[in-house]
Amino acid sequence: MTDLELNSSTLAINTGAAILSFNNSALQSWIPASVLGVLLVFGGAGVMLFFGGVQLWYLSVTMSVFGATLLLRASKETYTFDSSTKTFFMVKKRLFRTKVVELNFREIKDVKLDESVDAQGGAEADLYLQLRSGKRLQLLSDHLIGLGVAKKHQTYQKIAALLECAK
């Protein structure tokens, strides 16, 4: 299993069954969010103690709350599509909890890639699984620094190919 910044994904062939496994990019997601969160929490306290005293309390509180929010929301994500068991696993590890989602391929209607243009004219893409229940499960969503349309498109193609072969 590799980070997306290195190799988009790993595809292992074992006795005719394919396993597609990938992580969110550590250097673009949970590492900068955690570092920035800690800096803001301690920076907020530092502003109040060293520079403003009581006069800048609102700035200190705002920085600390924003930093704590970033720190608590930073997550390491692992996605695994196993064609031998026809099962999808998503593991999101956060500071105080781990969320595991397990879906059978029958529950997945399709994999979608929504491409759009942001306000500055740059390309964006959202990768998600469309479930038969009507819900959408977004993949690679917790990136503080954008992952890039090309990497999401490569990942989309690999997921789509694996799901098509598993039918």
C-alpha positions as CSV (number, residue, x, y, z in Angstrom):
1,M,0.0,0.0,0.0
2,T,1.4,3.4,-0.9
3,D,0.5,7.0,-0.6
4,L,-1.1,8.6,-3.6
5,E,1.7,11.1,-4.0
6,L,4.0,8.2,-4.7
7,N,2.1,5.8,-7.0
8,S,-1.7,6.5,-7.1
9,S,-2.4,3.0,-5.9
10,T,-1.2,-0.6,-5.5
11,L,-2.8,-3.4,-7.5
12,A,-1.9,-6.9,-6.4
13,I,-3.0,-10.0,-8.2
14,N,-3.5,-13.0,-6.0
15,T,-4.8,-16.2,-7.5
16,G,-6.9,-14.4,-10.1
17,A,-8.4,-11.9,-7.6
18,A,-7.4,-8.3,-7.6
19,I,-6.9,-6.1,-4.5
20,L,-6.8,-2.3,-5.1
21,S,-5.6,-0.5,-2.0
22,F,-4.6,3.2,-1.6
23,N,-4.2,5.8,1.1
24,N,-4.8,9.5,1.2
25,S,-1.5,11.5,0.7
26,A,0.0,12.0,4.1
27,L,2.0,15.1,3.0
28,Q,-1.2,16.7,1.6
29,S,-3.8,15.7,4.2
30,W,-3.3,14.7,7.8
31,I,0.3,15.8,8.4
32,P,-0.1,19.5,7.4
33,A,-3.5,19.6,9.1
34,S,-2.1,18.2,12.3
35,V,1.0,20.5,12.3
36,L,-1.1,23.6,11.5
37,G,-3.6,22.6,14.2
38,V,-1.0,22.4,16.8
39,L,0.7,25.6,15.7
40,L,-2.6,27.5,15.9
41,V,-3.6,26.1,19.3
42,F,-0.2,27.0,20.8
43,G,0.0,30.2,18.7
44,G,-3.4,31.4,20.0
45,A,-2.2,30.9,23.6
46,G,1.1,32.6,22.7
47,V,-0.6,35.7,21.2
48,M,-2.6,36.2,24.4
49,L,0.3,35.6,26.8
50,F,3.1,37.4,25.0
51,F,1.6,40.1,22.8
52,G,-1.8,41.3,23.8
53,G,-2.7,40.2,27.2
54,V,-6.4,40.5,27.6
55,Q,-6.9,43.0,24.7
56,L,-6.4,40.3,22.0
57,W,-8.3,37.5,23.8
58,Y,-10.8,37.1,20.8
59,L,-7.9,36.5,18.4
60,S,-6.3,33.9,20.7
61,V,-9.6,32.1,21.2
62,T,-10.3,32.1,17.5
63,M,-6.9,30.7,16.6
64,S,-7.0,28.0,19.3
65,V,-10.5,26.9,18.3
66,F,-9.6,26.8,14.6
67,G,-6.4,24.9,15.4
68,A,-8.2,22.4,17.6
69,T,-10.8,21.8,14.9
70,L,-8.1,21.1,12.3
71,L,-6.3,18.8,14.7
72,L,-9.4,16.8,15.5
73,R,-10.5,16.5,11.8
74,A,-7.2,15.4,10.4
75,S,-7.5,11.9,9.2
76,K,-5.5,9.1,7.7
77,E,-7.7,7.3,5.2
78,T,-7.2,3.8,3.7
79,Y,-9.3,2.4,1.0
80,T,-9.3,-1.3,-0.1
81,F,-11.3,-2.9,-2.9
82,D,-11.0,-6.7,-2.6
83,S,-12.4,-8.6,-5.6
84,S,-12.0,-12.0,-4.1
85,T,-14.5,-11.2,-1.3
86,K,-16.2,-8.5,-3.3
87,T,-15.8,-6.1,-0.4
88,F,-14.8,-2.5,0.0
89,F,-13.2,-1.2,3.2
90,M,-12.7,2.4,4.2
91,V,-10.7,3.1,7.4
92,K,-10.5,6.7,8.6
93,K,-8.2,7.2,11.6
94,R,-8.6,10.4,13.5
95,L,-7.0,11.6,16.7
96,F,-9.6,10.0,19.1
97,R,-11.5,7.6,16.9
98,T,-11.4,5.2,14.0
99,K,-14.3,4.9,11.5
100,V,-14.5,1.7,9.5
101,V,-16.9,1.3,6.6
102,E,-17.4,-2.1,5.0
103,L,-19.5,-2.5,1.9
104,N,-20.3,-5.4,-0.4
105,F,-19.7,-4.6,-4.1
106,R,-23.5,-5.2,-4.6
107,E,-24.2,-2.1,-2.5
108,I,-22.0,0.0,-4.9
109,K,-24.0,1.3,-7.9
110,D,-21.1,3.2,-9.5
111,V,-17.9,5.1,-9.0
112,K,-18.2,8.8,-10.1
113,L,-15.7,11.6,-10.8
114,D,-17.3,15.0,-10.8
115,E,-15.0,17.5,-12.4
116,S,-15.6,21.3,-12.1
117,V,-13.8,24.6,-12.3
118,D,-13.2,26.7,-9.1
119,A,-13.6,30.5,-8.9
120,Q,-10.0,31.1,-10.0
121,G,-10.4,28.9,-13.1
122,G,-8.5,25.9,-11.7
123,A,-9.8,22.3,-12.2
124,E,-11.3,20.4,-9.3
125,A,-12.5,16.8,-9.0
126,D,-14.6,15.0,-6.4
127,L,-14.3,11.2,-6.4
128,Y,-17.1,9.2,-4.8
129,L,-18.9,5.9,-4.7
130,Q,-22.6,6.1,-5.6
131,L,-24.4,3.6,-3.5
132,R,-27.6,1.8,-4.4
133,S,-29.3,3.3,-1.4
134,G,-28.9,6.7,-3.0
135,K,-26.1,7.9,-0.7
136,R,-22.7,9.0,-1.9
137,L,-19.5,8.0,-0.1
138,Q,-16.8,10.6,-0.9
139,L,-13.2,9.2,-1.4
140,L,-10.0,11.2,-0.8
141,S,-11.9,14.1,0.7
142,D,-9.7,15.2,3.6
143,H,-6.9,16.8,1.7
144,L,-5.8,20.2,3.0
145,I,-3.6,20.6,-0.1
146,G,-5.4,19.7,-3.3
147,L,-4.6,16.2,-4.7
148,G,-5.0,17.1,-8.3
149,V,-7.5,16.0,-11.0
150,A,-5.0,13.7,-12.7
151,K,-4.4,11.6,-9.7
152,K,-8.1,11.4,-8.9
153,H,-8.8,10.4,-12.5
154,Q,-6.2,7.6,-12.4
155,T,-7.7,6.3,-9.2
156,Y,-11.2,6.6,-10.7
157,Q,-10.1,4.5,-13.7
158,K,-8.6,1.8,-11.5
159,I,-11.6,1.6,-9.2
160,A,-14.0,1.5,-12.2
161,A,-11.9,-1.3,-13.9
162,L,-11.8,-3.4,-10.8
163,L,-15.5,-3.1,-10.1
164,E,-16.3,-3.9,-13.7
165,C,-14.1,-7.1,-13.6
166,A,-15.7,-8.1,-10.3
167,K,-19.2,-8.2,-11.8
